[in-house]
Amino acid sequence: MEISDLLNQGRQIWGKQKLTLSQIIVRMGKVFGDICRWERNASKDNKTHTKQELQKEMGNMILSSVRWCDDLGFDPEKCIEEALKAQKKFKK
């Protein structure tokens, strides 16, 4: 699947409305919080702590991030290229 396909599918789901950085941060925090809750592993959350649930949340972060890049006027592929460069540089 191509990045552009992910963006198109995300737009089909959520529409063309663009979120602001503030709105993105709140939504990103929600997904991140779900991942943190999974790791915390409180007894009240045991029923939802499955491999599938964690995969879903990681997928939510990926799919939503592609759309959020576009919301901010960035090319998602360029954002990924920049991240790859930065991570390679950091690793050195």
PDB file of N, CA, C and O in Angstrom:
ATOM      1  N   MET A   1       0.852  -1.173   0.000  1.00  0.00           N
ATOM      2  CA  MET A   1       0.000   0.000   0.000  1.00  0.00           C
ATOM      3  C   MET A   1       0.901   1.242   0.000  1.00  0.00           C
ATOM      4  O   MET A   1       1.879   1.308   0.745  1.00  0.00           O
ATOM      5  N   GLU A   2       0.573   2.184  -0.811  1.00  0.00           N
ATOM      6  CA  GLU A   2       1.321   3.435  -0.928  1.00  0.00           C
ATOM      7  C   GLU A   2       0.828   4.453   0.101  1.00  0.00           C
ATOM      8  O   GLU A   2      -0.301   4.374   0.584  1.00  0.00           O
ATOM      9  N   ILE A   3       1.691   5.400   0.422  1.00  0.00           N
ATOM     10  CA  ILE A   3       1.317   6.468   1.362  1.00  0.00           C
ATOM     11  C   ILE A   3       0.120   7.243   0.828  1.00  0.00           C
ATOM     12  O   ILE A   3      -0.787   7.595   1.582  1.00  0.00           O
ATOM     13  N   SER A   4       0.122   7.506  -0.475  1.00  0.00           N
ATOM     14  CA  SER A   4      -1.000   8.247  -1.073  1.00  0.00           C
ATOM     15  C   SER A   4      -2.312   7.473  -0.929  1.00  0.00           C
ATOM     16  O   SER A   4      -3.375   8.072  -0.768  1.00  0.00           O
ATOM     17  N   ASP A   5      -2.234   6.143  -0.985  1.00  0.00           N
ATOM     18  CA  ASP A   5      -3.434   5.319  -0.779  1.00  0.00           C
ATOM     19  C   ASP A   5      -3.955   5.468   0.651  1.00  0.00           C
ATOM     20  O   ASP A   5      -5.160   5.554   0.886  1.00  0.00           O
ATOM     21  N   LEU A   6      -3.012   5.496   1.601  1.00  0.00           N
ATOM     22  CA  LEU A   6      -3.417   5.680   3.004  1.00  0.00           C
ATOM     23  C   LEU A   6      -4.098   7.027   3.193  1.00  0.00           C
ATOM     24  O   LEU A   6      -5.117   7.130   3.877  1.00  0.00           O
ATOM     25  N   LEU A   7      -3.525   8.061   2.580  1.00  0.00           N
ATOM     26  CA  LEU A   7      -4.117   9.387   2.689  1.00  0.00           C
ATOM     27  C   LEU A   7      -5.512   9.401   2.073  1.00  0.00           C
ATOM     28  O   LEU A   7      -6.447   9.940   2.666  1.00  0.00           O
ATOM     29  N   ASN A   8      -5.656   8.822   0.907  1.00  0.00           N
ATOM     30  CA  ASN A   8      -6.964   8.788   0.245  1.00  0.00           C
ATOM     31  C   ASN A   8      -7.996   8.038   1.078  1.00  0.00           C
ATOM     32  O   ASN A   8      -9.139   8.477   1.196  1.00  0.00           O
ATOM     33  N   GLN A   9      -7.599   6.918   1.650  1.00  0.00           N
ATOM     34  CA  GLN A   9      -8.534   6.157   2.485  1.00  0.00           C
ATOM     35  C   GLN A   9      -8.891   6.925   3.756  1.00  0.00           C
ATOM     36  O   GLN A   9     -10.044   6.922   4.189  1.00  0.00           O
ATOM     37  N   GLY A  10      -7.899   7.578   4.346  1.00  0.00           N
ATOM     38  CA  GLY A  10      -8.173   8.393   5.526  1.00  0.00           C
ATOM     39  C   GLY A  10      -9.149   9.518   5.215  1.00  0.00           C
ATOM     40  O   GLY A  10     -10.039   9.815   6.012  1.00  0.00           O
ATOM     41  N   ARG A  11      -8.981  10.138   4.061  1.00  0.00           N
ATOM     42  CA  ARG A  11      -9.901  11.213   3.655  1.00  0.00           C
ATOM     43  C   ARG A  11     -11.297  10.669   3.383  1.00  0.00           C
ATOM     44  O   ARG A  11     -12.287  11.342   3.670  1.00  0.00           O
ATOM     45  N   GLN A  12     -11.389   9.469   2.838  1.00  0.00           N
ATOM     46  CA  GLN A  12     -12.707   8.862   2.618  1.00  0.00           C
ATOM     47  C   GLN A  12     -13.419   8.644   3.951  1.00  0.00           C
ATOM     48  O   GLN A  12     -14.634   8.811   4.052  1.00  0.00           O
ATOM     49  N   ILE A  13     -12.664   8.277   4.950  1.00  0.00           N
ATOM     50  CA  ILE A  13     -13.251   8.028   6.271  1.00  0.00           C
ATOM     51  C   ILE A  13     -13.613   9.341   6.961  1.00  0.00           C
ATOM     52  O   ILE A  13     -14.732   9.495   7.451  1.00  0.00           O
ATOM     53  N   TRP A  14     -12.677  10.288   7.003  1.00  0.00           N
ATOM     54  CA  TRP A  14     -12.817  11.488   7.831  1.00  0.00           C
ATOM     55  C   TRP A  14     -13.203  12.739   7.066  1.00  0.00           C
ATOM     56  O   TRP A  14     -13.498  13.765   7.679  1.00  0.00           O
ATOM     57  N   GLY A  15     -13.210  12.682   5.755  1.00  0.00           N
ATOM     58  CA  GLY A  15     -13.595  13.847   4.967  1.00  0.00           C
ATOM     59  C   GLY A  15     -12.429  14.780   4.708  1.00  0.00           C
ATOM     60  O   GLY A  15     -11.285  14.473   5.046  1.00  0.00           O
ATOM     61  N   LYS A  16     -12.720  15.899   4.117  1.00  0.00           N
ATOM     62  CA  LYS A  16     -11.682  16.825   3.684  1.00  0.00           C
ATOM     63  C   LYS A  16     -11.331  17.901   4.705  1.00  0.00           C
ATOM     64  O   LYS A  16     -10.414  18.688   4.473  1.00  0.00           O
ATOM     65  N   GLN A  17     -12.045  17.952   5.834  1.00  0.00           N
ATOM     66  CA  GLN A  17     -11.763  18.963   6.841  1.00  0.00           C
ATOM     67  C   GLN A  17     -10.327  18.828   7.335  1.00  0.00           C
ATOM     68  O   GLN A  17      -9.874  17.728   7.651  1.00  0.00           O
ATOM     69  N   LYS A  18      -9.620  19.942   7.401  1.00  0.00           N
ATOM     70  CA  LYS A  18      -8.242  19.963   7.874  1.00  0.00           C
ATOM     71  C   LYS A  18      -8.229  20.365   9.350  1.00  0.00           C
ATOM     72  O   LYS A  18      -8.884  21.327   9.751  1.00  0.00           O
ATOM     73  N   LEU A  19      -7.480  19.619  10.140  1.00  0.00           N
ATOM     74  CA  LEU A  19      -7.351  19.936  11.557  1.00  0.00           C
ATOM     75  C   LEU A  19      -6.194  20.904  11.763  1.00  0.00           C
ATOM     76  O   LEU A  19      -5.239  20.933  10.987  1.00  0.00           O
ATOM     77  N   THR A  20      -6.300  21.685  12.817  1.00  0.00           N
ATOM     78  CA  THR A  20      -5.204  22.574  13.207  1.00  0.00           C
ATOM     79  C   THR A  20      -4.194  21.765  14.024  1.00  0.00           C
ATOM     80  O   THR A  20      -4.481  20.644  14.445  1.00  0.00           O
ATOM     81  N   LEU A  21      -3.023  22.335  14.241  1.00  0.00           N
ATOM     82  CA  LEU A  21      -2.028  21.655  15.054  1.00  0.00           C
ATOM     83  C   LEU A  21      -2.579  21.350  16.445  1.00  0.00           C
ATOM     84  O   LEU A  21      -2.351  20.260  16.970  1.00  0.00           O
ATOM     85  N   SER A  22      -3.291  22.282  17.042  1.00  0.00           N
ATOM     86  CA  SER A  22      -3.888  22.051  18.368  1.00  0.00           C
ATOM     87  C   SER A  22      -4.842  20.864  18.348  1.00  0.00           C
ATOM     88  O   SER A  22      -4.815  20.027  19.250  1.00  0.00           O
ATOM     89  N   GLN A  23      -5.673  20.791  17.336  1.00  0.00           N
ATOM     90  CA  GLN A  23      -6.623  19.681  17.223  1.00  0.00           C
ATOM     91  C   GLN A  23      -5.901  18.350  17.008  1.00  0.00           C
ATOM     92  O   GLN A  23      -6.317  17.315  17.528  1.00  0.00           O
ATOM     93  N   ILE A  24      -4.820  18.391  16.239  1.00  0.00           N
ATOM     94  CA  ILE A  24      -4.029  17.186  15.983  1.00  0.00           C
ATOM     95  C   ILE A  24      -3.379  16.705  17.280  1.00  0.00           C
ATOM     96  O   ILE A  24      -3.394  15.511  17.578  1.00  0.00           O
ATOM     97  N   ILE A  25      -2.818  17.619  18.038  1.00  0.00           N
ATOM     98  CA  ILE A  25      -2.146  17.253  19.291  1.00  0.00           C
ATOM     99  C   ILE A  25      -3.118  16.545  20.239  1.00  0.00           C
ATOM    100  O   ILE A  25      -2.751  15.553  20.869  1.00  0.00           O
ATOM    101  N   VAL A  26      -4.329  17.033  20.343  1.00  0.00           N
ATOM    102  CA  VAL A  26      -5.330  16.407  21.214  1.00  0.00           C
ATOM    103  C   VAL A  26      -5.625  14.984  20.737  1.00  0.00           C
ATOM    104  O   VAL A  26      -5.690  14.060  21.548  1.00  0.00           O
ATOM    105  N   ARG A  27      -5.800  14.808  19.449  1.00  0.00           N
ATOM    106  CA  ARG A  27      -6.111  13.479  18.917  1.00  0.00           C
ATOM    107  C   ARG A  27      -4.916  12.534  19.032  1.00  0.00           C
ATOM    108  O   ARG A  27      -5.074  11.350  19.330  1.00  0.00           O
ATOM    109  N   MET A  28      -3.736  13.064  18.795  1.00  0.00           N
ATOM    110  CA  MET A  28      -2.517  12.267  18.943  1.00  0.00           C
ATOM    111  C   MET A  28      -2.365  11.819  20.403  1.00  0.00           C
ATOM    112  O   MET A  28      -1.978  10.683  20.679  1.00  0.00           O
ATOM    113  N   GLY A  29      -2.673  12.723  21.319  1.00  0.00           N
ATOM    114  CA  GLY A  29      -2.600  12.393  22.738  1.00  0.00           C
ATOM    115  C   GLY A  29      -3.574  11.297  23.117  1.00  0.00           C
ATOM    116  O   GLY A  29      -3.268  10.464  23.971  1.00  0.00           O
ATOM    117  N   LYS A  30      -4.732  11.286  22.501  1.00  0.00           N
ATOM    118  CA  LYS A  30      -5.738  10.266  22.783  1.00  0.00           C
ATOM    119  C   LYS A  30      -5.218   8.891  22.378  1.00  0.00           C
ATOM    120  O   LYS A  30      -5.317   7.934  23.147  1.00  0.00           O
ATOM    121  N   VAL A  31      -4.665   8.792  21.176  1.00  0.00           N
ATOM    122  CA  VAL A  31      -4.139   7.505  20.701  1.00  0.00           C
ATOM    123  C   VAL A  31      -2.946   7.085  21.559  1.00  0.00           C
ATOM    124  O   VAL A  31      -2.843   5.927  21.966  1.00  0.00           O
ATOM    125  N   PHE A  32      -2.046   8.034  21.830  1.00  0.00           N
ATOM    126  CA  PHE A  32      -0.886   7.740  22.667  1.00  0.00           C
ATOM    127  C   PHE A  32      -1.335   7.274  24.057  1.00  0.00           C
ATOM    128  O   PHE A  32      -0.755   6.352  24.630  1.00  0.00           O
ATOM    129  N   GLY A  33      -2.362   7.917  24.582  1.00  0.00           N
ATOM    130  CA  GLY A  33      -2.913   7.518  25.876  1.00  0.00           C
ATOM    131  C   GLY A  33      -3.453   6.102  25.858  1.00  0.00           C
ATOM    132  O   GLY A  33      -3.301   5.365  26.832  1.00  0.00           O
ATOM    133  N   ASP A  34      -4.081   5.715  24.760  1.00  0.00           N
ATOM    134  CA  ASP A  34      -4.584   4.348  24.629  1.00  0.00           C
ATOM    135  C   ASP A  34      -3.427   3.348  24.655  1.00  0.00           C
ATOM    136  O   ASP A  34      -3.537   2.281  25.258  1.00  0.00           O
ATOM    137  N   ILE A  35      -2.323   3.695  24.000  1.00  0.00           N
ATOM    138  CA  ILE A  35      -1.145   2.824  24.010  1.00  0.00           C
ATOM    139  C   ILE A  35      -0.547   2.774  25.427  1.00  0.00           C
ATOM    140  O   ILE A  35      -0.145   1.708  25.894  1.00  0.00           O
ATOM    141  N   CYS A  36      -0.491   3.912  26.096  1.00  0.00           N
ATOM    142  CA  CYS A  36       0.020   3.950  27.476  1.00  0.00           C
ATOM    143  C   CYS A  36      -0.855   3.112  28.403  1.00  0.00           C
ATOM    144  O   CYS A  36      -0.348   2.398  29.267  1.00  0.00           O
ATOM    145  N   ARG A  37      -2.156   3.203  28.221  1.00  0.00           N
ATOM    146  CA  ARG A  37      -3.087   2.432  29.052  1.00  0.00           C
ATOM    147  C   ARG A  37      -2.859   0.935  28.831  1.00  0.00           C
ATOM    148  O   ARG A  37      -2.924   0.140  29.769  1.00  0.00           O
ATOM    149  N   TRP A  38      -2.594   0.569  27.587  1.00  0.00           N
ATOM    150  CA  TRP A  38      -2.318  -0.838  27.277  1.00  0.00           C
ATOM    151  C   TRP A  38      -1.077  -1.299  28.036  1.00  0.00           C
ATOM    152  O   TRP A  38      -1.065  -2.386  28.614  1.00  0.00           O
ATOM    153  N   GLU A  39      -0.035  -0.470  28.032  1.00  0.00           N
ATOM    154  CA  GLU A  39       1.208  -0.826  28.722  1.00  0.00           C
ATOM    155  C   GLU A  39       1.041  -0.825  30.241  1.00  0.00           C
ATOM    156  O   GLU A  39       1.622  -1.667  30.926  1.00  0.00           O
ATOM    157  N   ARG A  40       0.259   0.102  30.768  1.00  0.00           N
ATOM    158  CA  ARG A  40       0.022   0.169  32.213  1.00  0.00           C
ATOM    159  C   ARG A  40      -0.583  -1.138  32.710  1.00  0.00           C
ATOM    160  O   ARG A  40      -0.256  -1.619  33.795  1.00  0.00           O
ATOM    161  N   ASN A  41      -1.471  -1.703  31.896  1.00  0.00           N
ATOM    162  CA  ASN A  41      -2.036  -3.031  32.153  1.00  0.00           C
ATOM    163  C   ASN A  41      -2.830  -3.105  33.455  1.00  0.00           C
ATOM    164  O   ASN A  41      -2.718  -4.077  34.201  1.00  0.00           O
ATOM    165  N   ALA A  42      -3.622  -2.088  33.719  1.00  0.00           N
ATOM    166  CA  ALA A  42      -4.485  -2.112  34.907  1.00  0.00           C
ATOM    167  C   ALA A  42      -5.509  -3.234  34.777  1.00  0.00           C
ATOM    168  O   ALA A  42      -5.949  -3.564  33.676  1.00  0.00           O
ATOM    169  N   SER A  43      -5.879  -3.811  35.904  1.00  0.00           N
ATOM    170  CA  SER A  43      -6.809  -4.949  35.880  1.00  0.00           C
ATOM    171  C   SER A  43      -8.136  -4.590  35.214  1.00  0.00           C
ATOM    172  O   SER A  43      -8.771  -5.443  34.593  1.00  0.00           O
ATOM    173  N   LYS A  44      -8.555  -3.332  35.341  1.00  0.00           N
ATOM    174  CA  LYS A  44      -9.827  -2.928  34.720  1.00  0.00           C
ATOM    175  C   LYS A  44      -9.759  -2.928  33.193  1.00  0.00           C
ATOM    176  O   LYS A  44     -10.795  -2.921  32.528  1.00  0.00           O
ATOM    177  N   ASP A  45      -8.543  -2.937  32.631  1.00  0.00           N
ATOM    178  CA  ASP A  45      -8.375  -2.914  31.178  1.00  0.00           C
ATOM    179  C   ASP A  45      -7.994  -4.267  30.591  1.00  0.00           C
ATOM    180  O   ASP A  45      -7.777  -4.376  29.384  1.00  0.00           O
ATOM    181  N   ASN A  46      -7.909  -5.294  31.422  1.00  0.00           N
ATOM    182  CA  ASN A  46      -7.426  -6.599  30.962  1.00  0.00           C
ATOM    183  C   ASN A  46      -8.183  -7.151  29.756  1.00  0.00           C
ATOM    184  O   ASN A  46      -7.591  -7.799  28.894  1.00  0.00           O
ATOM    185  N   LYS A  47      -9.476  -6.899  29.695  1.00  0.00           N
ATOM    186  CA  LYS A  47     -10.274  -7.448  28.599  1.00  0.00           C
ATOM    187  C   LYS A  47      -9.850  -6.885  27.238  1.00  0.00           C
ATOM    188  O   LYS A  47      -9.998  -7.552  26.214  1.00  0.00           O
ATOM    189  N   THR A  48      -9.326  -5.667  27.231  1.00  0.00           N
ATOM    190  CA  THR A  48      -8.958  -5.049  25.954  1.00  0.00           C
ATOM    191  C   THR A  48      -7.482  -5.214  25.623  1.00  0.00           C
ATOM    192  O   THR A  48      -7.040  -4.768  24.564  1.00  0.00           O
ATOM    193  N   HIS A  49      -6.715  -5.840  26.496  1.00  0.00           N
ATOM    194  CA  HIS A  49      -5.286  -5.979  26.274  1.00  0.00           C
ATOM    195  C   HIS A  49      -4.971  -7.208  25.434  1.00  0.00           C
ATOM    196  O   HIS A  49      -4.536  -8.241  25.941  1.00  0.00           O
ATOM    197  N   THR A  50      -5.199  -7.065  24.156  1.00  0.00           N
ATOM    198  CA  THR A  50      -4.900  -8.136  23.213  1.00  0.00           C
ATOM    199  C   THR A  50      -3.885  -7.616  22.206  1.00  0.00           C
ATOM    200  O   THR A  50      -3.714  -6.408  22.040  1.00  0.00           O
ATOM    201  N   LYS A  51      -3.226  -8.535  21.548  1.00  0.00           N
ATOM    202  CA  LYS A  51      -2.289  -8.165  20.488  1.00  0.00           C
ATOM    203  C   LYS A  51      -3.014  -7.355  19.410  1.00  0.00           C
ATOM    204  O   LYS A  51      -2.469  -6.385  18.883  1.00  0.00           O
ATOM    205  N   GLN A  52      -4.224  -7.752  19.093  1.00  0.00           N
ATOM    206  CA  GLN A  52      -5.019  -7.056  18.080  1.00  0.00           C
ATOM    207  C   GLN A  52      -5.291  -5.606  18.493  1.00  0.00           C
ATOM    208  O   GLN A  52      -5.249  -4.711  17.649  1.00  0.00           O
ATOM    209  N   GLU A  53      -5.563  -5.369  19.753  1.00  0.00           N
ATOM    210  CA  GLU A  53      -5.835  -4.007  20.240  1.00  0.00           C
ATOM    211  C   GLU A  53      -4.604  -3.119  20.097  1.00  0.00           C
ATOM    212  O   GLU A  53      -4.711  -1.973  19.660  1.00  0.00           O
ATOM    213  N   LEU A  54      -3.441  -3.641  20.464  1.00  0.00           N
ATOM    214  CA  LEU A  54      -2.214  -2.863  20.328  1.00  0.00           C
ATOM    215  C   LEU A  54      -1.888  -2.616  18.861  1.00  0.00           C
ATOM    216  O   LEU A  54      -1.457  -1.521  18.500  1.00  0.00           O
ATOM    217  N   GLN A  55      -2.087  -3.612  18.019  1.00  0.00           N
ATOM    218  CA  GLN A  55      -1.883  -3.432  16.574  1.00  0.00           C
ATOM    219  C   GLN A  55      -2.796  -2.335  16.030  1.00  0.00           C
ATOM    220  O   GLN A  55      -2.378  -1.509  15.219  1.00  0.00           O
ATOM    221  N   LYS A  56      -4.033  -2.339  16.483  1.00  0.00           N
ATOM    222  CA  LYS A  56      -4.995  -1.319  16.043  1.00  0.00           C
ATOM    223  C   LYS A  56      -4.525   0.067  16.432  1.00  0.00           C
ATOM    224  O   LYS A  56      -4.578   0.989  15.618  1.00  0.00           O
ATOM    225  N   GLU A  57      -4.064   0.229  17.666  1.00  0.00           N
ATOM    226  CA  GLU A  57      -3.622   1.550  18.118  1.00  0.00           C
ATOM    227  C   GLU A  57      -2.365   2.008  17.368  1.00  0.00           C
ATOM    228  O   GLU A  57      -2.250   3.183  17.018  1.00  0.00           O
ATOM    229  N   MET A  58      -1.437   1.102  17.122  1.00  0.00           N
ATOM    230  CA  MET A  58      -0.252   1.467  16.336  1.00  0.00           C
ATOM    231  C   MET A  58      -0.674   1.865  14.913  1.00  0.00           C
ATOM    232  O   MET A  58      -0.146   2.822  14.346  1.00  0.00           O
ATOM    233  N   GLY A  59      -1.613   1.132  14.357  1.00  0.00           N
ATOM    234  CA  GLY A  59      -2.143   1.472  13.038  1.00  0.00           C
ATOM    235  C   GLY A  59      -2.845   2.816  13.033  1.00  0.00           C
ATOM    236  O   GLY A  59      -2.725   3.586  12.080  1.00  0.00           O
ATOM    237  N   ASN A  60      -3.590   3.102  14.118  1.00  0.00           N
ATOM    238  CA  ASN A  60      -4.243   4.408  14.234  1.00  0.00           C
ATOM    239  C   ASN A  60      -3.215   5.534  14.197  1.00  0.00           C
ATOM    240  O   ASN A  60      -3.425   6.557  13.546  1.00  0.00           O
ATOM    241  N   MET A  61      -2.099   5.336  14.903  1.00  0.00           N
ATOM    242  CA  MET A  61      -1.054   6.361  14.927  1.00  0.00           C
ATOM    243  C   MET A  61      -0.468   6.570  13.517  1.00  0.00           C
ATOM    244  O   MET A  61      -0.251   7.704  13.090  1.00  0.00           O
ATOM    245  N   ILE A  62      -0.222   5.479  12.815  1.00  0.00           N
ATOM    246  CA  ILE A  62       0.354   5.570  11.466  1.00  0.00           C
ATOM    247  C   ILE A  62      -0.639   6.220  10.508  1.00  0.00           C
ATOM    248  O   ILE A  62      -0.317   7.211   9.853  1.00  0.00           O
ATOM    249  N   LEU A  63      -1.833   5.666  10.429  1.00  0.00           N
ATOM    250  CA  LEU A  63      -2.824   6.163   9.470  1.00  0.00           C
ATOM    251  C   LEU A  63      -3.198   7.615   9.748  1.00  0.00           C
ATOM    252  O   LEU A  63      -3.294   8.423   8.824  1.00  0.00           O
ATOM    253  N   SER A  64      -3.405   7.939  10.996  1.00  0.00           N
ATOM    254  CA  SER A  64      -3.775   9.313  11.338  1.00  0.00           C
ATOM    255  C   SER A  64      -2.621  10.276  11.071  1.00  0.00           C
ATOM    256  O   SER A  64      -2.848  11.397  10.617  1.00  0.00           O
ATOM    257  N   SER A  65      -1.389   9.853  11.347  1.00  0.00           N
ATOM    258  CA  SER A  65      -0.227  10.727  11.113  1.00  0.00           C
ATOM    259  C   SER A  65      -0.104  11.117   9.649  1.00  0.00           C
ATOM    260  O   SER A  65       0.266  12.248   9.334  1.00  0.00           O
ATOM    261  N   VAL A  66      -0.408  10.196   8.765  1.00  0.00           N
ATOM    262  CA  VAL A  66      -0.374  10.511   7.327  1.00  0.00           C
ATOM    263  C   VAL A  66      -1.369  11.629   7.032  1.00  0.00           C
ATOM    264  O   VAL A  66      -1.046  12.585   6.326  1.00  0.00           O
ATOM    265  N   ARG A  67      -2.552  11.509   7.562  1.00  0.00           N
ATOM    266  CA  ARG A  67      -3.591  12.529   7.335  1.00  0.00           C
ATOM    267  C   ARG A  67      -3.221  13.843   8.015  1.00  0.00           C
ATOM    268  O   ARG A  67      -3.456  14.915   7.458  1.00  0.00           O
ATOM    269  N   TRP A  68      -2.643  13.768   9.220  1.00  0.00           N
ATOM    270  CA  TRP A  68      -2.274  14.982   9.942  1.00  0.00           C
ATOM    271  C   TRP A  68      -1.181  15.752   9.212  1.00  0.00           C
ATOM    272  O   TRP A  68      -1.192  16.983   9.210  1.00  0.00           O
ATOM    273  N   CYS A  69      -0.249  15.053   8.600  1.00  0.00           N
ATOM    274  CA  CYS A  69       0.778  15.738   7.790  1.00  0.00           C
ATOM    275  C   CYS A  69       0.095  16.573   6.712  1.00  0.00           C
ATOM    276  O   CYS A  69       0.414  17.745   6.512  1.00  0.00           O
ATOM    277  N   ASP A  70      -0.832  15.952   6.037  1.00  0.00           N
ATOM    278  CA  ASP A  70      -1.567  16.637   4.980  1.00  0.00           C
ATOM    279  C   ASP A  70      -2.396  17.791   5.539  1.00  0.00           C
ATOM    280  O   ASP A  70      -2.475  18.850   4.916  1.00  0.00           O
ATOM    281  N   ASP A  71      -3.009  17.602   6.695  1.00  0.00           N
ATOM    282  CA  ASP A  71      -3.789  18.668   7.333  1.00  0.00           C
ATOM    283  C   ASP A  71      -2.953  19.927   7.513  1.00  0.00           C
ATOM    284  O   ASP A  71      -3.447  21.043   7.359  1.00  0.00           O
ATOM    285  N   LEU A  72      -1.673  19.729   7.843  1.00  0.00           N
ATOM    286  CA  LEU A  72      -0.777  20.861   8.100  1.00  0.00           C
ATOM    287  C   LEU A  72      -0.111  21.390   6.829  1.00  0.00           C
ATOM    288  O   LEU A  72       0.733  22.284   6.888  1.00  0.00           O
ATOM    289  N   GLY A  73      -0.499  20.830   5.679  1.00  0.00           N
ATOM    290  CA  GLY A  73       0.035  21.298   4.406  1.00  0.00           C
ATOM    291  C   GLY A  73       1.350  20.640   4.014  1.00  0.00           C
ATOM    292  O   GLY A  73       2.044  21.114   3.114  1.00  0.00           O
ATOM    293  N   PHE A  74       1.694  19.542   4.693  1.00  0.00           N
ATOM    294  CA  PHE A  74       2.930  18.836   4.391  1.00  0.00           C
ATOM    295  C   PHE A  74       2.648  17.605   3.531  1.00  0.00           C
ATOM    296  O   PHE A  74       1.596  16.977   3.647  1.00  0.00           O
ATOM    297  N   ASP A  75       3.596  17.276   2.678  1.00  0.00           N
ATOM    298  CA  ASP A  75       3.533  16.039   1.912  1.00  0.00           C
ATOM    299  C   ASP A  75       3.947  14.911   2.866  1.00  0.00           C
ATOM    300  O   ASP A  75       5.074  14.915   3.362  1.00  0.00           O
ATOM    301  N   PRO A  76       3.066  13.955   3.130  1.00  0.00           N
ATOM    302  CA  PRO A  76       3.402  12.885   4.064  1.00  0.00           C
ATOM    303  C   PRO A  76       4.671  12.123   3.676  1.00  0.00           C
ATOM    304  O   PRO A  76       5.446  11.729   4.548  1.00  0.00           O
ATOM    305  N   GLU A  77       4.885  11.917   2.395  1.00  0.00           N
ATOM    306  CA  GLU A  77       6.093  11.209   1.956  1.00  0.00           C
ATOM    307  C   GLU A  77       7.346  12.010   2.290  1.00  0.00           C
ATOM    308  O   GLU A  77       8.361  11.439   2.688  1.00  0.00           O
ATOM    309  N   LYS A  78       7.281  13.318   2.133  1.00  0.00           N
ATOM    310  CA  LYS A  78       8.416  14.178   2.473  1.00  0.00           C
ATOM    311  C   LYS A  78       8.670  14.127   3.979  1.00  0.00           C
ATOM    312  O   LYS A  78       9.824  14.100   4.407  1.00  0.00           O
ATOM    313  N   CYS A  79       7.619  14.114   4.779  1.00  0.00           N
ATOM    314  CA  CYS A  79       7.769  14.008   6.232  1.00  0.00           C
ATOM    315  C   CYS A  79       8.480  12.709   6.595  1.00  0.00           C
ATOM    316  O   CYS A  79       9.356  12.700   7.459  1.00  0.00           O
ATOM    317  N   ILE A  80       8.110  11.623   5.945  1.00  0.00           N
ATOM    318  CA  ILE A  80       8.742  10.332   6.213  1.00  0.00           C
ATOM    319  C   ILE A  80      10.206  10.362   5.788  1.00  0.00           C
ATOM    320  O   ILE A  80      11.068   9.850   6.503  1.00  0.00           O
ATOM    321  N   GLU A  81      10.494  10.953   4.639  1.00  0.00           N
ATOM    322  CA  GLU A  81      11.884  11.086   4.181  1.00  0.00           C
ATOM    323  C   GLU A  81      12.717  11.865   5.192  1.00  0.00           C
ATOM    324  O   GLU A  81      13.844  11.479   5.501  1.00  0.00           O
ATOM    325  N   GLU A  82      12.164  12.958   5.705  1.00  0.00           N
ATOM    326  CA  GLU A  82      12.882  13.774   6.696  1.00  0.00           C
ATOM    327  C   GLU A  82      13.129  12.979   7.981  1.00  0.00           C
ATOM    328  O   GLU A  82      14.199  13.077   8.581  1.00  0.00           O
ATOM    329  N   ALA A  83      12.141  12.200   8.393  1.00  0.00           N
ATOM    330  CA  ALA A  83      12.291  11.378   9.593  1.00  0.00           C
ATOM    331  C   ALA A  83      13.367  10.310   9.395  1.00  0.00           C
ATOM    332  O   ALA A  83      14.167  10.051  10.294  1.00  0.00           O
ATOM    333  N   LEU A  84      13.381   9.699   8.219  1.00  0.00           N
ATOM    334  CA  LEU A  84      14.414   8.689   7.942  1.00  0.00           C
ATOM    335  C   LEU A  84      15.806   9.293   7.999  1.00  0.00           C
ATOM    336  O   LEU A  84      16.719   8.702   8.575  1.00  0.00           O
ATOM    337  N   LYS A  85      15.973  10.469   7.403  1.00  0.00           N
ATOM    338  CA  LYS A  85      17.271  11.151   7.446  1.00  0.00           C
ATOM    339  C   LYS A  85      17.680  11.432   8.883  1.00  0.00           C
ATOM    340  O   LYS A  85      18.818  11.183   9.280  1.00  0.00           O
ATOM    341  N   ALA A  86      16.740  11.950   9.653  1.00  0.00           N
ATOM    342  CA  ALA A  86      17.046  12.328  11.044  1.00  0.00           C
ATOM    343  C   ALA A  86      17.400  11.107  11.884  1.00  0.00           C
ATOM    344  O   ALA A  86      18.322  11.159  12.698  1.00  0.00           O
ATOM    345  N   GLN A  87      16.678  10.017  11.692  1.00  0.00           N
ATOM    346  CA  GLN A  87      16.952   8.832  12.482  1.00  0.00           C
ATOM    347  C   GLN A  87      18.304   8.208  12.109  1.00  0.00           C
ATOM    348  O   GLN A  87      19.035   7.725  12.974  1.00  0.00           O
ATOM    349  N   LYS A  88      18.620   8.224  10.816  1.00  0.00           N
ATOM    350  CA  LYS A  88      19.926   7.719  10.380  1.00  0.00           C
ATOM    351  C   LYS A  88      21.053   8.572  10.959  1.00  0.00           C
ATOM    352  O   LYS A  88      22.074   8.047  11.403  1.00  0.00           O
ATOM    353  N   LYS A  89      20.859   9.888  10.951  1.00  0.00           N
ATOM    354  CA  LYS A  89      21.849  10.789  11.499  1.00  0.00           C
ATOM    355  C   LYS A  89      22.014  10.570  13.004  1.00  0.00           C
ATOM    356  O   LYS A  89      23.134  10.537  13.514  1.00  0.00           O
ATOM    357  N   PHE A  90      20.900  10.422  13.702  1.00  0.00           N
ATOM    358  CA  PHE A  90      20.937  10.201  15.141  1.00  0.00           C
ATOM    359  C   PHE A  90      21.643   8.888  15.468  1.00  0.00           C
ATOM    360  O   PHE A  90      22.387   8.812  16.445  1.00  0.00           O
ATOM    361  N   LYS A  91      21.415   7.862  14.665  1.00  0.00           N
ATOM    362  CA  LYS A  91      22.007   6.538  14.901  1.00  0.00           C
ATOM    363  C   LYS A  91      23.532   6.592  14.782  1.00  0.00           C
ATOM    364  O   LYS A  91      24.241   5.890  15.503  1.00  0.00           O
ATOM    365  N   LYS A  92      24.032   7.431  13.866  1.00  0.00           N
ATOM    366  CA  LYS A  92      25.486   7.571  13.697  1.00  0.00           C
ATOM    367  C   LYS A  92      26.060   8.190  14.934  1.00  0.00           C
ATOM    368  O   LYS A  92      27.270   8.402  15.014  1.00  0.00           O
TER     369      LYS A  92
END
